[in-house]
Amino acid sequence: MRIDMLKKLLALGTLVAFSFLVLFNDYVYSQAETPLSKAQALFFQGKYNEAVQVLDIYIGEIKAKPEQKSNLAAAWYLLANIYYEVGDDPKCDEALLKVFSTLPGFDRDASNYGFRERVMKAKAQLAGNLPVAAETTTKPVIPQKKSEPKTVEQQPKVEPQAVEMPKQGASAVVKKKKKFPLLLVILGVGAVVVLIVLLTKKKKLTLTVNLGVGTIGFPGVTTIYTKGQVINYSYSSQADYGSLQVKLDNAVVSASGFVTMDRDHVLDVSAIKLTLTVSSPNGGEKWRVGTNHNITWASTGSIANVKIEYSTNNGSSWNLISGSSSNNGNYTWTVPNALSSTCLVLVSNIANTAVNDRSDNAFLIIEPPSPPSVLTLYNGESYDFSNGSRGYCTGGDFYYSSSGSGFWSNNFGQRGIIDLGPQPGIALEDISIPSSGYTRNGVAAIVNHVYVSLAMEGEEGHYIVFIVTSLTTSSCTIAWLYR
């Protein structure tokens, strides 16, 4: 837009400059010319009456000044030339005699053969002391040029002039075309041509198209258009992409529409790749039949609903969990009675099932928990959960002291025991096993508190979860789950 305006201003400036040069040229010319040069210019333009008037005034001003003899002779010579052009031979001869009377050594080439003869005649007349005609006052009115041909053949003039002969008794007027400097003419014509081209030429504008990955449509590439064109556009995302966004000059617009090329424009088209990523179960989990667990996943792009499936044969076949679930990243699943150690979960986009993800590794569906075993430990008695044997402060996984000090680790190699506090109504198998906080020293036995005993690394049944169900001065009864 700005460049177009600058071009127009440039063309207008050229025209103004041309006009200024023409006016300045006339002004400078008029300021620099003398009466003699002005008369000569009028003579060349065919304005003989005006030239005679200028010369008459000029001769009257300088004829009494001896230092102006050269200019006075030149003025008479120009006057003689004018009279010759209009056919007034007597006045031409009279003016030539004035030239050589004023300045005998005056010498000026006469290109016209006839005029040159009269110059030579005037010189000869003065050389033979022939009488000189009386001085007369020049008149601005030029007599009619003779119609009969001259006896001596005239040579062509250097600058031919179209002479218009006056009627009888009228002033002689000769018209000439005014001449302008060639450079000004060329500049003027060039400026007009440039202005016409700039005003009529249709500007070319660019529609820049940035087509992002996963998007399709038209126009697909940057294209040059003519100003004023209306361009239709339409875009969409590929199958595994979504969240299409179209921007026109950084403003969000509809996916299909029109662009009017009033200036350069930019279309940015983008889409987000649709992804689903299962985070749980993702391998190694042991989910018991009948328990509830959360299937979780993350997603990118615009996915409204998902289908959830599970496999018990490492993905060879799939069983439906939910045909359509909101894509909120979480689904609570009750584990079915389908024991397997090669289980996977698959989450798919309903709109495009090619967008999906499954567990990275297999998880396990294991047997439902048996009712907890009940065990009574007496003062100082230990119990080995791996083989069911009892001892007295030795062997086993831990022992109980009724003296008030509670449960103790049975040997230095064990990690110890931790009290998780009261957790009524929670199944033992759903207890989260802490990774720290265990002690080998006495941990007080409290009814309805849940405890965890960690055995040695690598020992079968790595940890035991139990709850104290009753307590006497000499014994402690626990319900336990051997894991």
C-alpha positions as CSV (number, residue, x, y, z in Angstrom):
1,M,0.0,0.0,0.0
2,R,2.7,2.5,0.9
3,I,4.9,1.5,-2.0
4,D,2.0,2.1,-4.4
5,M,1.5,5.5,-2.9
6,L,5.2,6.3,-3.2
7,K,5.1,5.4,-6.9
8,K,2.2,7.7,-7.6
9,L,3.9,10.5,-5.6
10,L,7.1,9.9,-7.6
11,A,5.2,10.3,-10.9
12,L,3.4,13.4,-9.7
13,G,6.7,14.9,-8.5
14,T,8.2,14.3,-12.0
15,L,5.4,16.2,-13.6
16,V,5.8,19.1,-11.1
17,A,9.6,19.1,-11.7
18,F,9.0,19.2,-15.4
19,S,6.6,22.1,-15.1
20,F,9.1,23.9,-12.9
21,L,11.9,23.4,-15.4
22,V,9.8,24.8,-18.2
23,L,8.8,27.9,-16.2
24,F,12.3,28.3,-14.8
25,N,13.8,28.0,-18.3
26,D,11.4,30.7,-19.6
27,Y,12.2,32.9,-16.6
28,V,16.0,32.5,-16.8
29,Y,15.9,33.1,-20.6
30,S,13.8,36.2,-20.1
31,Q,16.0,37.5,-17.3
32,A,19.3,36.8,-19.2
33,E,18.3,38.3,-22.6
34,T,19.3,41.8,-23.8
35,P,17.1,44.0,-26.1
36,L,19.2,42.8,-29.0
37,S,18.9,39.1,-28.2
38,K,15.2,39.6,-27.5
39,A,14.7,41.1,-30.9
40,Q,16.7,38.3,-32.5
41,A,14.5,35.8,-30.7
42,L,11.4,37.5,-31.9
43,F,12.8,37.5,-35.4
44,F,13.4,33.8,-35.2
45,Q,9.9,33.2,-34.0
46,G,8.5,35.3,-36.9
47,K,7.3,38.1,-34.7
48,Y,8.7,40.8,-36.9
49,N,6.5,43.7,-35.7
50,E,7.5,43.1,-32.1
51,A,11.2,42.7,-33.2
52,V,11.1,46.1,-35.0
53,Q,9.5,47.8,-32.0
54,V,12.3,46.5,-29.7
55,L,15.0,47.5,-32.1
56,D,13.6,51.0,-32.6
57,I,13.6,51.6,-28.9
58,Y,17.0,50.1,-28.5
59,I,18.6,52.1,-31.3
60,G,17.1,55.3,-29.9
61,E,18.8,54.5,-26.6
62,I,22.3,53.7,-27.8
63,K,22.9,55.7,-31.0
64,A,24.3,58.7,-29.1
65,K,26.7,56.5,-27.2
66,P,30.1,56.0,-28.9
67,E,30.9,53.0,-26.8
68,Q,27.8,51.2,-28.2
69,K,28.8,51.4,-31.8
70,S,29.2,47.6,-32.1
71,N,25.7,46.9,-30.6
72,L,24.3,49.8,-32.7
73,A,25.7,48.3,-35.9
74,A,24.3,44.9,-34.9
75,A,20.9,46.4,-34.3
76,W,20.8,48.0,-37.8
77,Y,22.0,44.8,-39.3
78,L,19.2,42.7,-37.7
79,L,16.7,45.4,-38.7
80,A,18.0,45.2,-42.3
81,N,17.6,41.4,-42.2
82,I,13.9,41.8,-41.0
83,Y,13.1,44.2,-43.8
84,Y,14.7,41.9,-46.3
85,E,12.5,39.0,-45.0
86,V,9.3,40.9,-45.4
87,G,10.3,42.3,-48.9
88,D,10.9,45.9,-48.0
89,D,14.1,46.3,-50.0
90,P,14.5,50.2,-49.7
91,K,14.4,50.0,-45.9
92,C,16.7,47.0,-46.0
93,D,19.3,49.0,-48.0
94,E,18.9,52.0,-45.8
95,A,19.5,50.0,-42.7
96,L,22.6,48.3,-44.2
97,L,24.1,51.7,-45.0
98,K,23.5,52.7,-41.4
99,V,25.4,49.5,-40.3
100,F,28.5,50.3,-42.3
101,S,28.3,54.1,-41.6
102,T,28.3,53.4,-37.9
103,L,31.0,50.7,-38.0
104,P,32.8,50.4,-41.3
105,G,34.6,47.2,-40.2
106,F,31.4,45.4,-39.3
107,D,31.5,41.8,-40.5
108,R,28.7,39.3,-40.2
109,D,28.1,36.2,-42.4
110,A,24.8,36.3,-44.3
111,S,23.6,32.9,-45.1
112,N,20.9,34.1,-47.5
113,Y,22.4,34.7,-50.9
114,G,20.0,37.6,-51.8
115,F,20.6,39.4,-48.5
116,R,24.4,38.9,-48.9
117,E,24.2,40.7,-52.3
118,R,22.5,43.7,-50.6
119,V,25.2,43.7,-47.9
120,M,27.9,43.9,-50.5
121,K,26.0,46.6,-52.4
122,A,25.8,48.7,-49.3
123,K,29.6,48.3,-48.7
124,A,30.3,49.3,-52.3
125,Q,28.0,52.3,-52.2
126,L,29.9,53.6,-49.1
127,A,33.3,52.9,-50.7
128,G,32.3,54.9,-53.8
129,N,31.1,57.8,-51.7
130,L,27.7,57.4,-53.1
131,P,25.0,59.5,-51.3
132,V,23.5,57.9,-48.2
133,A,19.8,58.0,-47.8
134,A,18.5,60.4,-45.1
135,E,17.9,58.9,-41.7
136,T,14.4,57.9,-41.1
137,T,12.6,56.6,-38.0
138,T,11.8,52.9,-38.1
139,K,8.2,52.0,-38.0
140,P,6.7,49.0,-36.3
141,V,4.5,48.3,-39.3
142,I,6.2,46.1,-41.9
143,P,5.2,46.6,-45.5
144,Q,4.0,43.8,-47.7
145,K,6.7,41.7,-49.2
146,K,7.2,41.9,-52.9
147,S,5.2,39.2,-54.8
148,E,7.5,39.2,-57.9
149,P,10.5,36.9,-57.7
150,K,14.0,38.3,-57.1
151,T,16.4,38.5,-60.0
152,V,19.1,36.6,-58.1
153,E,18.3,33.1,-57.0
154,Q,18.1,32.9,-53.3
155,Q,20.0,30.3,-51.3
156,P,18.0,28.2,-48.6
157,K,18.3,29.8,-45.1
158,V,19.9,28.0,-42.2
159,E,16.6,28.2,-40.3
160,P,13.7,28.1,-42.7
161,Q,10.8,30.4,-41.6
162,A,7.2,30.2,-42.7
163,V,6.3,33.7,-43.8
164,E,2.7,34.9,-43.8
165,M,2.4,37.9,-46.2
166,P,0.2,40.7,-44.9
167,K,-2.6,42.3,-46.8
168,Q,-2.1,45.6,-48.6
169,G,-1.5,48.3,-46.0
170,A,-1.3,45.9,-43.0
171,S,1.6,44.9,-41.0
172,A,3.7,42.0,-42.1
173,V,3.4,39.1,-39.6
174,V,5.4,35.9,-39.9
175,K,4.5,33.0,-37.6
176,K,7.0,30.5,-36.3
177,K,6.6,27.5,-34.0
178,K,8.1,28.0,-30.5
179,K,10.9,25.7,-29.7
180,F,11.4,24.1,-26.3
181,P,14.6,22.4,-25.1
182,L,14.7,18.7,-26.1
183,L,15.6,17.5,-22.6
184,L,12.4,19.1,-21.2
185,V,10.3,17.5,-23.8
186,I,11.8,14.1,-23.1
187,L,11.3,14.5,-19.4
188,G,7.7,15.6,-19.8
189,V,6.8,12.7,-22.1
190,G,8.5,10.3,-19.8
191,A,6.7,11.6,-16.7
192,V,3.3,11.3,-18.4
193,V,4.1,7.7,-19.6
194,V,5.2,6.7,-16.1
195,L,2.1,8.2,-14.5
196,I,-0.2,6.5,-16.9
197,V,1.5,3.1,-16.4
198,L,1.4,3.4,-12.6
199,L,-2.2,4.5,-12.5
200,T,-3.4,1.8,-14.9
201,K,-1.2,-1.1,-13.9
202,K,-2.7,-3.5,-11.4
203,K,-0.5,-4.2,-8.5
204,K,0.7,-7.7,-7.7
205,L,0.2,-8.9,-4.1
206,T,1.4,-11.9,-2.2
207,L,-0.7,-14.4,-0.3
208,T,1.8,-16.3,1.9
209,V,0.6,-19.8,3.0
210,N,2.2,-21.6,5.9
211,L,0.8,-25.1,5.8
212,G,1.6,-26.9,9.0
213,V,2.3,-30.6,9.5
214,G,-0.9,-32.7,9.4
215,T,-2.9,-30.1,7.5
216,I,-4.3,-30.2,3.9
217,G,-6.2,-27.8,1.7
218,F,-5.9,-25.0,-0.8
219,P,-4.1,-22.8,-1.7
220,G,-1.2,-25.0,-0.5
221,V,1.6,-22.7,-1.5
222,T,2.5,-19.0,-1.5
223,T,1.0,-17.4,-4.6
224,I,1.1,-14.0,-6.3
225,Y,-2.3,-12.4,-7.1
226,T,-3.5,-9.2,-8.7
227,K,-4.8,-6.5,-6.4
228,G,-8.6,-6.9,-6.0
229,Q,-8.8,-10.6,-6.6
230,V,-10.9,-12.7,-4.2
231,I,-9.3,-16.0,-3.2
232,N,-11.2,-19.0,-1.9
233,Y,-9.5,-21.1,0.7
234,S,-10.4,-24.3,2.6
235,Y,-8.3,-26.4,5.0
236,S,-8.7,-29.5,7.2
237,S,-6.5,-31.8,9.3
238,Q,-5.3,-35.3,8.4
239,A,-6.8,-38.4,10.1
240,D,-4.4,-38.6,13.0
241,Y,-4.4,-34.8,13.6
242,G,-6.9,-32.5,15.2
243,S,-7.5,-29.1,16.8
244,L,-7.2,-27.4,13.3
245,Q,-6.5,-23.7,13.5
246,V,-6.5,-21.2,10.6
247,K,-5.1,-17.7,11.1
248,L,-5.3,-14.8,8.6
249,D,-2.7,-12.2,9.5
250,N,-2.5,-13.6,13.0
251,A,-6.3,-13.5,13.6
252,V,-8.2,-16.8,14.0
253,V,-10.7,-17.4,11.1
254,S,-12.9,-20.2,10.0
255,A,-11.4,-23.2,8.2
256,S,-12.9,-22.2,4.9
257,G,-13.6,-18.7,3.5
258,F,-12.4,-15.9,1.2
259,V,-9.5,-13.5,1.2
260,T,-9.7,-10.2,-0.7
261,M,-6.3,-9.2,-2.0
262,D,-6.3,-5.5,-1.0
263,R,-2.8,-6.0,0.4
264,D,-0.3,-8.7,1.2
265,H,-1.8,-11.4,3.4
266,V,-0.5,-14.4,5.4
267,L,-2.4,-17.6,6.1
268,D,-1.1,-19.8,8.9
269,V,-2.6,-23.3,9.1
270,S,-1.8,-25.7,12.0
271,A,-3.0,-28.8,13.7
272,I,-2.1,-30.9,16.7
273,K,-1.2,-34.6,16.4
274,L,-3.7,-36.8,18.2
275,T,-2.0,-39.0,20.8
276,L,-3.1,-41.3,23.6
277,T,-0.6,-42.6,26.2
278,V,-1.6,-45.3,28.8
279,S,0.1,-44.7,32.2
280,S,-1.6,-47.3,34.3
281,P,-1.5,-50.3,34.2
282,N,1.8,-50.1,32.3
283,G,3.5,-53.3,33.3
284,G,4.3,-55.3,36.5
285,E,1.1,-54.5,38.4
286,K,-0.7,-57.3,40.3
287,W,-4.4,-56.6,40.3
288,R,-6.6,-59.1,42.1
289,V,-9.9,-60.3,40.8
290,G,-12.8,-58.3,42.1
291,T,-10.8,-55.3,43.2
292,N,-11.2,-51.8,41.7
293,H,-8.3,-50.0,40.0
294,N,-8.0,-46.9,38.0
295,I,-7.0,-47.1,34.3
296,T,-5.2,-43.8,33.5
297,W,-4.0,-42.2,30.3
298,A,-2.9,-38.8,28.8
299,S,-3.9,-37.3,25.4
300,T,-3.0,-34.5,23.0
301,G,-5.3,-32.9,20.4
302,S,-9.0,-32.9,20.3
303,I,-10.3,-36.3,21.3
304,A,-13.8,-36.4,22.6
305,N,-14.4,-40.0,23.6
306,V,-12.3,-43.2,23.9
307,K,-12.8,-47.0,23.8
308,I,-11.1,-49.0,26.5
309,E,-10.2,-52.8,26.1
310,Y,-8.0,-55.3,27.9
311,S,-6.1,-58.4,26.7
312,T,-5.1,-61.6,28.6
313,N,-2.9,-62.9,25.8
314,N,-0.4,-60.0,25.3
315,G,-2.6,-58.3,22.7
316,S,-3.5,-61.2,20.4
317,S,-7.2,-60.5,21.2
318,W,-9.1,-57.8,23.0
319,N,-12.0,-57.7,25.4
320,L,-14.2,-54.6,25.8
321,I,-14.1,-52.7,29.1
322,S,-16.0,-49.5,27.9
323,G,-17.4,-48.8,24.4
324,S,-17.3,-45.1,24.9
325,S,-15.9,-43.1,27.8
326,S,-15.2,-39.4,28.2
327,N,-11.6,-38.6,27.4
328,N,-10.9,-37.4,30.9
329,G,-7.8,-39.6,31.5
330,N,-9.3,-41.9,34.1
331,Y,-11.6,-44.9,34.3
332,T,-12.3,-47.0,37.4
333,W,-12.3,-50.7,36.5
334,T,-13.4,-53.7,38.5
335,V,-10.9,-56.4,37.7
336,P,-12.7,-59.4,36.1
337,N,-12.0,-63.1,36.9
338,A,-9.5,-63.6,34.1
339,L,-6.3,-64.8,35.7
340,S,-3.3,-64.1,33.5
341,S,0.3,-62.9,33.7
342,T,0.2,-61.3,30.2
343,C,-2.5,-58.7,30.5
344,L,-2.6,-55.4,28.6
345,V,-5.0,-52.4,28.5
346,L,-5.7,-50.6,25.2
347,V,-7.2,-47.0,24.9
348,S,-8.4,-45.9,21.5
349,N,-9.9,-42.7,19.9
350,I,-13.5,-43.6,18.9
351,A,-13.4,-41.2,16.0
352,N,-10.2,-42.7,14.7
353,T,-9.1,-46.0,16.3
354,A,-5.7,-45.7,14.6
355,V,-5.0,-43.2,17.4
356,N,-4.4,-45.4,20.4
357,D,-2.0,-46.7,23.0
358,R,-1.6,-49.8,25.2
359,S,0.4,-50.8,28.2
360,D,4.1,-50.9,27.5
361,N,4.5,-54.2,29.4
362,A,2.2,-56.9,30.8
363,F,0.5,-56.7,34.2
364,L,-1.0,-59.6,36.2
365,I,-4.6,-60.5,37.2
366,I,-4.3,-62.7,40.2
367,E,-6.6,-64.7,42.4
368,P,-9.0,-63.0,44.8
369,P,-7.7,-62.8,48.4
370,S,-8.6,-65.7,50.8
371,P,-10.2,-64.7,54.1
372,P,-7.3,-63.6,56.5
373,S,-5.8,-66.3,58.7
374,V,-6.1,-65.7,62.4
375,L,-3.1,-66.3,64.6
376,T,-2.6,-65.9,68.4
377,L,1.0,-65.2,69.6
378,Y,1.9,-65.5,73.3
379,N,4.5,-63.7,75.2
380,G,7.9,-64.2,73.5
381,E,6.5,-66.4,70.8
382,S,7.7,-66.0,67.2
383,Y,6.1,-67.3,64.0
384,D,7.7,-68.2,60.6
385,F,5.1,-67.4,58.0
386,S,6.9,-69.2,55.3
387,N,6.5,-72.6,56.9
388,G,4.0,-72.1,59.8
389,S,6.6,-73.0,62.5
390,R,6.6,-71.3,65.9
391,G,9.6,-70.5,68.1
392,Y,10.6,-68.5,71.2
393,C,12.2,-65.2,70.3
394,T,14.2,-66.9,67.6
395,G,13.5,-67.7,63.9
396,G,10.4,-66.7,62.2
397,D,9.6,-63.2,60.9
398,F,8.9,-61.4,64.2
399,Y,7.9,-62.1,67.8
400,Y,5.5,-60.7,70.3
401,S,6.3,-59.4,73.8
402,S,3.4,-59.0,76.2
403,S,5.5,-56.9,78.6
404,G,4.3,-53.8,76.7
405,S,7.0,-53.5,74.1
406,G,4.8,-55.1,71.4
407,F,6.3,-56.6,68.2
408,W,10.1,-57.1,67.5
409,S,12.2,-58.0,64.5
410,N,13.5,-61.5,65.1
411,N,17.0,-61.1,63.8
412,F,19.3,-58.4,62.6
413,G,18.9,-59.3,58.9
414,Q,15.2,-58.3,58.9
415,R,14.1,-54.9,57.9
416,G,11.7,-54.5,60.7
417,I,8.0,-53.5,61.5
418,I,6.0,-50.3,61.0
419,D,2.7,-49.3,62.5
420,L,0.3,-47.8,59.9
421,G,-2.3,-46.9,62.5
422,P,-6.0,-47.6,62.6
423,Q,-7.5,-48.4,59.1
424,P,-10.9,-50.0,59.8
425,G,-13.0,-51.2,56.8
426,I,-10.0,-51.5,54.5
427,A,-9.1,-54.9,53.1
428,L,-5.6,-56.0,54.0
429,E,-4.6,-56.5,50.4
430,D,-5.4,-52.9,49.5
431,I,-2.9,-51.5,52.0
432,S,-0.1,-49.5,50.4
433,I,3.3,-50.7,51.5
434,P,5.6,-47.9,52.7
435,S,9.2,-48.0,51.5
436,S,10.7,-46.5,54.7
437,G,10.0,-46.0,58.4
438,Y,10.6,-49.6,59.6
439,T,12.3,-50.4,62.9
440,R,13.8,-53.6,64.5
441,N,13.0,-52.4,68.0
442,G,9.7,-52.9,69.8
443,V,6.6,-51.5,68.2
444,A,3.6,-51.3,70.6
445,A,0.7,-53.7,69.8
446,I,-2.7,-51.8,69.5
447,V,-6.0,-53.2,68.7
448,N,-7.3,-52.4,65.1
449,H,-3.9,-51.0,64.1
450,V,-2.5,-52.3,60.8
451,Y,1.2,-53.4,60.7
452,V,3.6,-54.3,58.0
453,S,6.6,-56.6,58.6
454,L,9.3,-56.6,56.0
455,A,11.4,-59.8,55.7
456,M,14.9,-60.2,54.3
457,E,15.6,-59.3,50.7
458,G,14.9,-62.3,48.5
459,E,12.9,-64.2,51.1
460,E,9.7,-65.7,49.9
461,G,6.7,-63.7,50.9
462,H,8.6,-60.5,50.9
463,Y,6.3,-58.7,53.4
464,I,3.4,-59.5,55.8
465,V,0.4,-57.3,56.4
466,F,-1.6,-57.9,59.5
467,I,-4.1,-56.2,61.9
468,V,-4.3,-56.7,65.7
469,T,-7.8,-58.0,66.4
470,S,-7.6,-58.5,70.2
471,L,-5.0,-58.1,73.0
472,T,-4.7,-59.7,76.5
473,T,-2.0,-59.5,79.2
474,S,-0.4,-62.6,77.9
475,S,-1.3,-62.9,74.2
476,C,-2.0,-61.0,70.9
477,T,-4.4,-62.2,68.2
478,I,-3.8,-61.0,64.6
479,A,-5.5,-61.4,61.2
480,W,-2.8,-61.7,58.7
481,L,-2.1,-61.8,54.9
482,Y,1.1,-63.4,53.8
483,R,2.4,-61.7,50.7
